[in-house]
Amino acid sequence: MAVLVATPLSMVVLRLLTPHLSRTSHRQQEGIAAAGASAADVMQGVEVLRGIGGEYRAGRWYTRHSQDAARAGIASAGASGRLEGAQVLVSGVVLLVAAGLGAWRVVEGDMTVGTLVGVLGVTTFFAGPLGTVVAFSEGYTRSAASARRIAGYLGAAATTETAETPGKVSADAACATLSLTLEDGTVVDCRAGRFTALVSADTAVHRRILDTVAGEAGTLLLDGVDARSLDPRVLPGVLRISPHTPHLFAGTVVGNITGPEGGPLPEALLRASGVDELVDLFADGAGHPVDGAGANLSGGQQQRIVLARALAGTPRSRVLVDPTTAVDSVTEARIAEGLRELRAGERQGTLVVVTTSPTLLAVADEVVLVGDGALRRATHAELLADDSYRAVVSR
């Protein structure tokens, strides 16, 4: 009876240690993901970093993420070791308790030595299943932490009322008012149908803008509706976001722009993205094959194809993040002029560009200089009188 009572109690004690293991495992996986992402960003933008002398800062950025991942890994291993140590300790305590009680009963004459040996054998037998349960608990805890990360990435916890949202945002309208509420509470409104550029001299504020666009923090609203709540069936016609890191799939140039079904590529779209040069460069033109992740293309070529993808179609709003950092200044000037011409067409919707490129800023309808809780709206030429703005955009 003592063994049967002590064993479940020992399981309860061990269960108290699993939440800490779950937290440390989650932090370890987050750290590894952040370090891997930062390494990929640095490698993809290494030429740009060399051009602006940013290798040292990028190296420190990666080192910080790598060290965070290492510390999280040590903490996770420590939690796992404590759980396994506790299992050995609890098994030993149960065995000692059984041996002590059995010895006392033998001394009192209520139990024979043979029975004591049998009791100790039963107690020792329980140590094996107990260790198996602990190993299962440890594996389950780590798997649960991984599952939560996957669920978060896939948006499994998204709103369950998406069926009601199509009526709130119509994909038939030409443009939408886009509003960003940053993590610090700053609200940046971008007028419908306008080309608005966002700039910040504060790196922390710039990071908040990027996090808001990526949906990692803050809120992105379209005509007052949270973009994260939109029905996926409506979203492509309402909002298109082009991240700084290109994402290309195996196929062709035209397939990466218009999708696997293909489609026409207007000349104005090709000029505005700089893809017209690629079409002339490749023997296959827009049908030129693209390897997975764009491995057979340069960083600038990848970025131009992704920009063309963002500019294709007629969504109500577009958000571009540093769309020309991997191209040379001449190509950037051609893209800026192409964007100006493209914007003169019909149904171009609202365009928001997060950039420090003076070439792009010069063709924007409005530039918003975002500070720590403060905004200043003007044209690029007017803002050049601001020292902090000029320091960020000057090249």
N, C-alpha and C positions, 0 to 999 in steps of 0.2 A: 504493500500500500504506500509506503514511503517513497519507493521508486516511482510508482505510477502518479503520485501527487507532485513529486519534485520535478519530473521531466516536463510536464506542461508549464509549470511555473518558470522553468528555465527558458522555455520557448518565448514566454511573455517578456522576460528580461532581454533576450536577444532581439526581439521585435522592436524594442525601444531604440535600438542602435541603427535600424535601417533608414529612418528619415534623414539622418545626417549623411549616410552614404548616398542617398538619392540626391540630396542637394549638391554634394561635392561632385558626383558623377555628372550632373547637369552642368555645373560650372566648368568642369574639365572639357566636356564636349563643346560648350560654347567657346572656350578658349582655343581649342584646336581648330574650330571652324573659323574663328576670327583670324588666327595666325595663317591658316591656309589661304583665306580670302585676301589678306594683306599681301602675302607673298605673290599670289597670282596678279594682283593689281600692280605691284612693283615690277614684276617681270614683263607684263604687257605694256607698261608705260615707261620702260627703262630708257628708251631713246629720248622721250620727252624730258625725263628727269635729268638726263645728261645735258640736254640742251639748256635747261634753266638752272643747272647746278643744284638740283634737289636730291642728289643721291644720299647725302649724309642724313638729311631729315627723313627721307623714306626708309633708310636703314634703321634709324632710331624708332620709327613708327613700327616696323616689323619686329624689331627686337623687343619692344614693349609688349606687343601681342604674344610673341613667342614666350617671353618670361611669364606672362599671366597664365598661359596654357601650361607651362611647366609647374608653376605653383599650384594650379588647380589639380594637375595630375598627382602631385605629391600628396595634396590633401585627400584626394580620392583614394590613393593607395593606403594612406594612413587610416582612413575610415574602414576600408576593407580589412586591413590588418587587425584593427581593434575588434571588428566583428568576429574574425576567425579566432583571435586570442580569447575573446569572451566565450566562444563556443568550447574551447579547450578547458578554460577555467570552470565553466558551469558543469561540463562533463566530469571533471575531476572532483568538484564539490559534491555532486550527486553520488559519485562512487565512494567518497570518503564518508558521507552521511550514511550510506547503506552499510559500509564496512563497520562504522562505529556502532550503529544500532544493532547490527548482527552480532558483533563481538560482545556487546552488553547483554544481549539475549542468551548467548552461549554461556557467559559467566553466570547468569542467573539460572541457568539450567533449563531454559524454555526452548532452546534450539540446539541441535547437534552441530558438530563441526561440518559434517557433510551438507547439511541444509545451508549453512553459512556460505560454503563454496558455491552452492547452487544459486543463492541470492546474488552473490558477487558476479557470477556468470551472467545472470539476467541483466544486472546493472551495466556490465560491460557491453552487453549486446545492444542496449539502448544508445550507447555512444555513437555507433555507426549510423543508425537512422537520424540521430540528432545532427550529426555532421552533414548528412545529405540534405536535410531540411534547411540548414544554414546556407549551404552552397546554393540551393534553389532560391532561397530568399535573396541572396546577394545577386544572383543572375537576374532574377525578376526585377529587382530594384534598378539595376543598370538598364535593363531593357525598357522599363517604364519611363526612365529619364529620356532615353532615345526616342521612344514613341511620342512623348510630349513635344520634343523638338520637331519631329516630323509633322505632327498634327499642326503645330504652329506655323511651320513653313508652308504647308498645303492649304492653310486657312480653314482647317476643319472646325475651328471654333468661331467661324464667321456668323454673322446674324442669320437667324432662321426665318426672317421675314422678307427675304429678297423678292418673293413673288409679288409683294405689294409696291416695290420701288419703281417699276417701269413707268407708272403713271405720274411719278413725281419729276422725272427727268425725261424729256422727249428727245429722241435722237433726230427728229425731223427739223428742229430749229437749227439756224445757221451757226450759232456760237453760244457760249455759256460764260457766265461770270465765274471766275475761278478764285477761290480764297484759301490761303494757307494760314492755319493757326499753329504757330510754332510751339515747342515744348515749354518755352518761358512765357507763353500767353500772347506774344506779339502776333497781330493779325495783319496779313499782307493781302490786300484785295487787288486782283488783276482784272481790268475792265474787259467786258465781252467784246470780241471782235478785234482786239488790239494786240500788237506785238509788244509784250512787256519783258524787259530784262531785269533780273534780280542780281544784285551785287552786295557783298558785305566785306568791310575791311576787317571784321572780327572773325577769326577762324572758328570760334565756338558758335557764333551765329550762323556762319556758313554751313557748319555741320548740322545745325538744327534744320536749316532749309533742306538739305539733302535728306535728312532722316524723315522729314515730313513728306517730301515727294515720294520717297521709297515706301511710305506707309509704316515705318518703324516707330515713329513718335509723332505727336501733334495730330492735326486733322487737315485733310484736303477736301474742300467742299466745292461742288459744282452746282451753281444756282441754289446754294443752301443745303444740298444733299451730300452726306458723307460718301466719298467715292468708294469706301470699303463696303458700303451697304448696297451698291448697285447690282442689279441682276446681270450675271455674266452674258446673257443674251443681248443686253442693251449696251454694255460697257464699250465694245469696240467702236460703236458709232458715236460715243459720247466723249471718251477720254483715251488718249494714247500717250504713254510715257516712254521716253527714250533714255535709258540709263547711260552713265558715262562709260561703263564697261560693255563692249560689243558682245552680243550673243548671236552667233551664226550657226546654222545647221548644214549638214551635208546636202548638196543639191546644186543649184545654179545661182548666178547673181540675181536674175529676175525672180527666181523662186524665193530667195531670201528677202526680197522687197515686197512682193505681192502675195506670197504664199504659194503652196504647192500647186494650186490650180492655175497659177500664172495670171497674166493680164497685161493690158497696155501700160507702157511707161511714157507718160507725156514728156516732151522735150523740156518743158519748164521745170518739171520735177527733177530730171537728170541734171540740169544746170544748177538748180538750187542745192543739190546734194553733192555736186562734184563727180557724180557717177558717169557723166558724159565722157569724161577723160578715160575712165576705166573701159567703157564700152568701145572707145576708139583704140585703146591699148591692146585689148584681148582679141585674138583672132576669132573667137566664138561670140564676141560682143556680149550682150546681156545673158547669153546662154553659157557663158564660161563656167566650168565646174568649180564648186566651192567645197573644200574638205570640211569635215566636222570641226566646229569651233573656228572655222576660217583659217586653218593651219597653213594653207598655201597662199595666204594673202598677208600683206604688210598691215601694220596697225592703222595706218592712214586709210588704206583701202577698206579695211573692215569698218572703220568709223563712218566712211562715206556711205557704205551700203546700209548701215543701221540708220543713218540720218535719212536716207531715201525712204526706208521703211516707215519711219515716223511721219514723213511728209506725205506719204501716199494716202489716197482716199480722202474722205471729207468728214473726219470726226469734228465734233463741236469744239474740242480743245486739245491742245498738245502741250506737253512739258518736255523740254530738252535739257539735259544736264551736260555741260561742257562738250558740245557736239563737234568742236574743231580742234581739240588739243593735240591730235596726232597728225595733223596735216601742216604743210608748210604755209608761210605767210601769203604767198601768191594764190595758192588754192583757197585759203581762207577768205581772201578778198573776193575771189570769184564766187564762192559760196554765199558770202554776204550780199553781193549784188544779185545773185540768183534768188535768194530769199526775198529781197526787195521786189523783184519782178513777180515772183510767185504770190506774194501777199497782195499784189495788185489785182489778182484774179478773183473770181467769185467763190463763195462758200469756203473760205480758208479758215474760218473759225478763230478761236482765241489761241494765241501762241505765247507761251512763257518759256524763256530761256534763262537758265542759271549759268552765268559765264562771267569771266573777267576779260574777255577778248575785246579790245577797243574797236576792232573791225566790225564785230557783230553788234556791239553796243551802239555804234554810230548809226546803224540802220533800224534800230528799235524805235517804235513810236514813243515809248516811255521807259525810262530807267528808274528803278526803285532801289535806293541805297538803304539797306536794312542795317540798323545799328542795334545796340542792346536796348530794346524796348522803344526805339525811335525809328521813324521812316522819313525819307526825303524823296520826293518825286520830281523829276525834271528830265530833260534830254541829256544825252551824253555830253554835248558841247557845254551845256550849262553847268553840269556837275564837275567838269574839269577844273573849275575854280576851287573845288573842295580838295584840300591837301590829302586827306585820308583816301578819298576816291581816286585821285590821281596816282597815289602811291601804289594802289592795287592794280590799276589797269595799265599803267605805263609799261612799255616794253623797250 
